[in-house]
Amino acid sequence: MLDEPGGQTIILGLLIGIIVLQTFAFFVGKAQKLTSGYTSETLAGLAKQYPKKTEKIYEISKKLKRYDFCLLCAYFFVHVLSLVLLTSACLTYQIFSIPILVLIVLIWTFLFVLQFNHNGENIHGNHSNYIDFISIVANAFMPLAWVIRLLIPKVKLTTDVKHNSWENIMQQIEVGHSSGELDSDEFEMIDGVISMHAKMAREVMVPRIDAFMIDITNDNERSIDDIIETNFSRVPVYHEDKDNIVGVVHIKKLLRNARLYGFDHTTIRQVMQPAFFVPETIMIDELLFRMKESQNQLAILLDEYGGVVGLVTLEDLLEEIVGDIEDETDEHDEVLRQISEKEFIVLGKMSIDDFNTEFSAHLEANVADTVAGYIIEQLGFFPKKGQVLNVRTAQGIILETHSVISGERIVEVRVILTQKLAQEYTKRAKQQDELQKKLGK
């Protein structure tokens, strides 16, 4: 009875104990779901991601099935123990009647199964803390797992868990690349296809300032000469202002018309065809579909006010999948070059995402997509030609305007890393090789 001496204190203690056990069970369940989805390739990728945990990851990789079974035993044991404590307390102190107690047990069991099924969903974050947790709990419950194995010799050490979430697909691709099962080209192609749904057209466009266009008001002969001298098959045509695109010239149509009627009787207006306009915020997978549907290979990107911000070609979209497509007429731009241990020169048009990946940086911009745009956003103005200005990031990285043209754009940026980031950059490849060898890859 609750009115017995010390009864309420005992009930309170049991309640706290059950809450602690259930909290522990929650994390054990998550850890078990992680180990059931681990493979040697997954662990190789984690070892690269968390080099300080290499020894423990290596230990888990050698006893993966055993660790998985130990965590499963721990999860069930804690739940059963909680249920036994609750039932014994209710019977001893007559807190509930038998029918209500049976109902509580059924609800408890249902919640237990529900929690077990959902524990592993969307686990794609920091595995570092779980690695320590897995090692400690699995070793602690190793004796219990050994006893259960003796009692039930046919129990399997593996569980069939389907990992169909987008995050798990991405993770498997990354670890496949880390383990060497996917070479760099294959990884880039798969990653490019998957990331198309999350990338806007403005991120892959040729900016307006870099785009070759012709003014229809210019001399016709001069415009045709300019088109023929370029390496582009399609050229946008504007009227006095690049915000006023009036069409697109296909060089094949231009040459065909000139062959029939002669260049002297061929005008830009005759061969010009309608331009294809899309918002700059359109996702590139949707843009690819619309270009295929409309049979256009060049799209003009507009901002929210209707101004032209750049253009995207079908080749630009395909390069997101297969990488750079270069022919004999393309001029190769070196996006990054190292000039000393801590100093690099990068192109201003290098994307912020690529910069962060390359240098383990954390640049964030409100509007800008490129390193040059980030610098301008931080300065609050456009640097003048020849002006050398510095921007220091929160990590201590110095970005210097190395080359500025006409006060409108930053062509190259000098990057000075901190000693720590420089060491990470130079040692990364060597460290990865050592980890792969240690894991037997």
VOGU-3710 file (C-alpha; in Angstrom, 3 decimals, decimal comma):
1> mldepggqti> 0,000/0,000/0,000  1,148/3,534/-0,680  0,335/4,578/2,882  2,845/2,080/4,315  6,005/3,627/5,843  8,466/4,467/3,113  6,064/3,359/0,389  5,951/6,683/-1,407  9,736/7,015/-1,258  10,188/3,571/-2,787
11> ilglligiiv> 7,686/4,322/-5,557  9,455/7,607/-6,336  12,800/5,824/-6,459  11,421/3,156/-8,780  9,912/5,822/-11,021  13,230/7,661/-11,301  14,994/4,371/-11,966  12,576/3,482/-14,756  13,019/6,914/-16,376  16,807/6,531/-16,254
21> lqtfaffvgk> 16,585/3,027/-17,717  14,309/4,174/-20,529  16,611/7,075/-21,381  19,512/4,651/-21,500  17,458/2,260/-23,648  16,678/5,067/-26,085  20,359/5,703/-26,790  21,187/1,989/-26,835  18,483/1,530/-29,460  19,980/4,251/-31,631
31> aqkltsgyts> 23,461/2,790/-31,222  22,180/-0,680/-32,180  20,530/0,676/-35,299  23,822/2,289/-36,275  25,866/-0,884/-35,838  23,303/-2,964/-37,736  23,823/-0,661/-40,710  27,604/-0,490/-40,467  29,810/-2,207/-43,023  33,584/-2,296/-43,297
41> etlaglakqy> 33,298/0,464/-45,896  31,130/2,566/-43,574  33,641/2,210/-40,773  36,485/3,093/-43,135  34,674/6,308/-43,943  34,089/7,043/-40,244  37,745/6,444/-39,477  38,622/9,082/-42,039  36,030/11,464/-40,611  37,044/10,929/-36,964
51> pkktekiyei> 40,786/10,154/-36,965  41,003/10,351/-33,153  38,562/7,439/-32,893  40,506/5,182/-35,250  41,456/2,579/-32,615  37,897/2,149/-31,363  36,491/2,080/-34,889  39,036/-0,589/-35,785  37,983/-2,590/-32,715  34,305/-2,312/-33,709
61> skklkrydfc> 35,104/-3,346/-37,287  36,741/-6,581/-36,053  33,788/-7,496/-33,807  30,960/-5,798/-35,670  28,404/-8,628/-35,512  29,206/-9,367/-31,876  28,882/-5,708/-30,909  25,591/-5,463/-32,753  24,205/-8,478/-30,882  25,453/-7,157/-27,513
71> llcayffvhv> 23,649/-3,861/-28,063  20,495/-5,704/-29,075  20,663/-7,745/-25,857  21,245/-4,583/-23,834  18,255/-2,890/-25,435  15,865/-5,759/-24,669  17,311/-6,340/-21,196  16,810/-2,730/-20,110  13,235/-2,692/-21,394  12,386/-5,989/-19,686
81> lslvlltsac> 13,994/-4,790/-16,450  11,936/-1,581/-16,565  8,754/-3,566/-17,150  9,540/-5,958/-14,288  10,172/-3,059/-11,897  6,937/-1,361/-12,912  4,881/-4,557/-12,616  6,343/-5,576/-9,256  5,799/-2,092/-7,832  2,174/-2,051/-8,988
91> ltyqifsipi> 1,483/-5,525/-7,542  3,329/-4,916/-4,276  1,743/-1,572/-3,504  -1,572/-2,239/-5,277  -1,339/0,938/-7,345  -3,530/-0,418/-10,159  -6,002/-3,232/-10,539  -4,986/-6,317/-12,554  -6,921/-5,354/-15,758  -5,401/-1,878/-15,771
101> lvlivliwtf> -1,950/-3,339/-15,141  -2,380/-5,712/-18,108  -3,401/-2,744/-20,265  -0,315/-0,801/-19,140  1,928/-3,763/-20,017  0,362/-4,029/-23,486  0,766/-0,289/-24,133  4,345/-0,448/-22,834  5,133/-3,339/-25,180  3,587/-1,487/-28,130
111> lfvlqfnhng> 5,632/1,643/-27,403  8,737/-0,504/-27,008  8,282/-2,035/-30,476  7,432/1,363/-31,986  10,532/2,964/-30,501  12,711/0,092/-31,726  11,426/0,464/-35,289  12,014/4,221/-35,395  15,254/4,522/-33,445  17,447/4,313/-36,510
121> enihgnhsny> 15,606/6,717/-38,792  17,496/9,769/-40,048  20,695/8,989/-38,157  23,137/10,875/-40,353  24,882/13,236/-38,043  27,841/13,093/-35,685  28,739/9,438/-35,081  31,699/10,402/-32,896  29,874/10,232/-29,540  28,108/7,006/-30,494
131> idfisivana> 31,422/5,300/-31,254  32,499/5,604/-27,589  29,012/4,680/-26,401  28,879/1,569/-28,602  32,250/0,368/-27,341  31,386/0,837/-23,636  27,883/-0,668/-23,718  28,801/-3,599/-25,965  31,689/-4,608/-23,720  29,553/-4,205/-20,581
141> fmplawvirl> 26,816/-6,500/-21,916  29,184/-9,025/-23,504  28,642/-11,599/-20,677  24,846/-11,370/-21,020  25,097/-11,805/-24,778  27,341/-14,846/-24,237  24,756/-16,459/-21,933  21,948/-15,780/-24,414  24,033/-17,291/-27,210  24,422/-20,466/-25,151
151> lipkvklttd> 20,708/-20,650/-24,418  19,634/-19,833/-27,976  22,460/-21,081/-30,221  20,590/-20,443/-33,442  20,119/-16,747/-32,852  21,618/-14,693/-35,669  24,072/-11,905/-35,035  22,729/-9,804/-37,837  19,436/-8,033/-38,349  17,830/-7,090/-41,617
161> vkhnswenim> 17,268/-3,368/-41,504  16,312/-1,452/-44,582  18,004/1,888/-44,974  16,068/3,595/-47,663  16,361/7,142/-46,444  18,037/9,725/-48,638  20,667/10,352/-45,979  21,692/6,696/-45,858  21,985/6,560/-49,634  24,286/9,584/-49,552
171> qqievghssg> 26,294/8,056/-46,723  26,782/4,765/-48,556  27,972/6,611/-51,649  30,476/8,604/-49,593  31,882/5,580/-47,799  32,028/3,676/-51,088  34,241/6,445/-52,404  36,306/6,537/-49,211  36,894/2,781/-49,331  37,937/2,826/-52,974
181> eldsdefemi> 34,962/0,877/-54,318  33,984/3,967/-56,294  36,724/5,874/-58,067  36,654/9,659/-58,124  34,969/9,889/-61,523  32,206/7,455/-60,556  31,663/9,195/-57,226  31,454/12,627/-58,843  28,925/11,399/-61,393  26,646/9,771/-58,804
191> dgvismhakm> 26,990/12,703/-56,422  26,273/15,107/-59,279  23,054/13,324/-60,227  21,831/13,127/-56,630  22,678/16,753/-55,807  20,867/18,167/-58,846  17,599/18,395/-56,941  19,214/20,638/-54,324  21,160/23,051/-56,541  19,786/26,187/-58,174
201> arevmvprid> 20,577/27,286/-61,713  22,333/30,423/-60,440  24,966/28,181/-58,837  26,083/26,769/-62,202  25,384/29,708/-64,508  27,801/31,738/-66,571  27,473/35,193/-64,964  26,171/37,992/-67,140  29,528/39,756/-67,048  31,275/36,638/-68,446
211> afmiditndn> 28,609/35,764/-71,005  29,314/36,519/-74,657  26,358/38,375/-76,198  25,916/40,617/-79,227  23,994/43,862/-79,568  21,523/43,773/-82,442  22,056/47,501/-82,984  25,724/46,935/-83,838  26,963/46,626/-87,391  25,622/43,360/-88,815
221> ersiddiiet> 28,888/42,326/-90,495  30,849/42,980/-87,327  28,390/40,950/-85,229  28,602/37,974/-87,602  32,398/38,121/-87,523  32,327/38,137/-83,706  29,998/35,125/-83,608  32,136/33,100/-86,023  35,330/33,924/-84,104  33,905/32,579/-80,839
231> nfsrvpvyhe> 33,717/28,933/-79,847  30,019/29,089/-78,960  27,270/27,381/-80,931  24,540/29,641/-79,505  24,835/33,359/-78,782  22,253/35,550/-76,996  21,238/38,757/-78,764  20,231/41,897/-76,853  18,951/45,325/-77,824  21,199/48,067/-76,380
241> dkdnivgvvh> 21,074/46,589/-72,853  21,860/43,053/-71,684  18,654/43,107/-69,666  16,770/43,264/-72,952  17,462/39,877/-74,565  15,577/39,649/-77,864  16,676/36,241/-79,103  19,408/33,672/-79,651  21,507/33,002/-82,751  22,465/29,417/-83,561
251> ikkllrnarl> 25,703/29,411/-85,537  24,548/26,410/-87,601  21,492/28,338/-88,752  23,649/31,391/-89,436  26,061/29,413/-91,647  23,255/27,583/-93,410  21,563/30,883/-94,271  24,877/32,387/-95,397  25,541/29,359/-97,604  22,173/29,825/-99,340
261> ygfdhttirq> 22,064/33,600/-99,657  25,610/34,779/-98,925  26,900/36,634/-95,868  26,077/39,973/-97,472  22,395/39,043/-97,511  22,296/37,439/-94,060  21,262/39,451/-91,004  21,100/38,619/-87,317  17,346/39,232/-87,291  16,822/36,650/-90,050
271> vmqpaffvpe> 18,498/33,815/-88,183  17,570/34,818/-84,658  15,196/32,528/-82,763  13,256/33,147/-79,500  15,198/32,990/-76,244  14,307/30,599/-73,428  13,893/32,394/-70,076  13,809/30,810/-66,611  14,122/32,173/-63,052  17,577/31,982/-61,501
281> timidellfr> 16,145/30,030/-58,558  14,963/27,066/-60,633  16,539/23,773/-59,541  18,854/22,338/-62,149  17,050/19,000/-62,350  13,831/20,865/-63,212  15,744/23,069/-65,665  17,206/20,007/-67,377  13,702/18,583/-67,799  12,329/21,861/-69,169
291> mkesqnqlai> 15,218/22,274/-71,601  14,631/18,758/-72,880  10,889/19,369/-73,144  11,293/22,685/-75,011  14,280/21,455/-77,080  16,435/24,374/-75,943  20,095/24,042/-75,074  20,564/27,554/-73,700  18,542/29,258/-70,961  18,625/32,919/-69,921
301> lldeyggvvg> 18,364/33,343/-66,146  16,306/36,198/-64,722  16,217/37,606/-61,210  13,032/38,485/-59,331  12,895/41,882/-61,066  13,243/40,476/-64,576  16,887/41,457/-64,989  19,313/39,107/-66,715  21,807/37,581/-64,275  23,446/35,013/-66,520
311> lvtledllee> 22,898/32,023/-68,735  23,048/28,246/-68,488  23,758/25,802/-71,289  22,984/22,115/-71,489  26,725/21,528/-71,265  26,815/23,341/-67,907  24,154/20,989/-66,547  25,880/17,881/-67,878  29,143/19,040/-66,306  27,412/18,855/-62,926
321> ivgdiedetd> 27,144/15,114/-63,532  30,263/14,112/-65,470  32,613/16,950/-64,523  34,251/19,455/-66,841  33,708/18,790/-70,532  36,590/20,290/-72,467  37,327/20,210/-76,172  40,331/21,403/-78,171  39,017/24,980/-78,228  38,414/25,352/-74,489
331> ehdevlrqis> 40,804/27,425/-72,417  41,521/25,741/-69,113  41,233/27,872/-65,969  43,115/26,624/-62,925  40,636/27,214/-60,105  43,213/26,718/-57,343  46,980/26,698/-57,160  49,245/26,490/-54,135  52,111/28,962/-53,917  53,408/28,095/-50,435
341> ekefivlgkm> 52,474/25,969/-47,444  49,820/28,445/-46,297  49,155/30,522/-49,413  46,941/29,749/-52,376  45,542/31,580/-55,381  41,920/30,779/-56,224  39,657/32,159/-58,911  37,102/34,655/-57,692  34,385/32,597/-59,352  35,186/29,572/-57,175
351> siddfntefs> 31,991/28,615/-55,370  31,771/29,052/-51,610  30,804/25,391/-51,235  33,917/24,256/-53,104  36,077/26,639/-51,068  34,681/25,310/-47,781  35,239/21,723/-48,873  38,778/22,362/-50,108  40,018/24,268/-47,051  37,740/22,945/-44,263
361> ahleanvadt> 36,389/26,488/-44,017  33,007/27,792/-42,900  32,305/30,731/-45,201  28,669/31,810/-45,166  27,135/34,523/-47,327  23,673/36,032/-47,408  23,434/36,331/-51,184  26,812/35,550/-52,758  27,624/32,132/-54,221  31,315/32,725/-55,018
371> vagyiieqlg> 34,452/33,697/-53,118  34,584/37,040/-54,966  30,964/37,686/-54,057  31,701/36,840/-50,427  34,542/39,387/-50,317  32,387/42,119/-51,871  29,581/41,291/-49,443  31,969/41,588/-46,491  33,562/44,818/-47,751  30,269/46,451/-48,658
381> ffpkkgqvln> 31,693/47,932/-51,865  33,469/46,996/-55,107  37,283/47,244/-54,961  38,926/49,533/-57,486  41,306/48,281/-60,141  44,658/47,396/-58,565  43,326/47,886/-55,032  44,495/45,228/-52,555  42,059/44,649/-49,704  41,881/41,954/-47,050
391> vrtaqgiile> 38,957/40,155/-45,475  39,580/37,983/-42,419  37,120/35,179/-41,690  36,047/33,937/-38,274  38,528/31,052/-38,641  41,394/33,456/-39,282  41,606/32,817/-43,026  42,734/35,920/-44,935  41,177/36,587/-48,344  43,031/39,192/-50,390
401> thsvisgeri> 41,902/40,807/-53,652  44,770/39,551/-55,792  43,508/40,683/-59,193  40,683/43,127/-59,901  39,423/44,150/-63,335  37,667/47,459/-64,035  36,431/47,744/-60,470  33,588/45,376/-61,350  34,892/41,927/-60,600  37,544/40,123/-58,617
411> vevrviltqk> 39,331/37,671/-60,891  41,718/36,041/-58,419  41,873/35,840/-54,646  44,942/35,205/-52,533  44,100/32,865/-49,657  46,257/32,737/-46,533  45,359/29,876/-44,205  46,098/29,608/-40,522  48,902/27,252/-39,583  46,386/24,703/-38,333
421> laqeytkrak> 44,285/24,708/-41,509  47,406/24,618/-43,671  48,676/21,554/-41,840  45,285/19,893/-42,198  45,310/20,621/-45,925  48,818/19,308/-46,595  48,515/16,226/-44,393  44,992/15,196/-45,369  45,977/12,921/-48,251  48,730/11,239/-46,272
431> qqdelqkklg> 46,465/10,753/-43,273  43,744/9,202/-45,413  46,204/6,751/-46,952  47,442/5,692/-43,516  43,901/5,167/-42,249  42,988/3,078/-45,273  46,062/0,893/-44,772  45,316/0,501/-41,077  41,797/-0,676/-41,854  43,138/-3,129/-44,384
441> k> 41,889/-1,188/-47,440
//
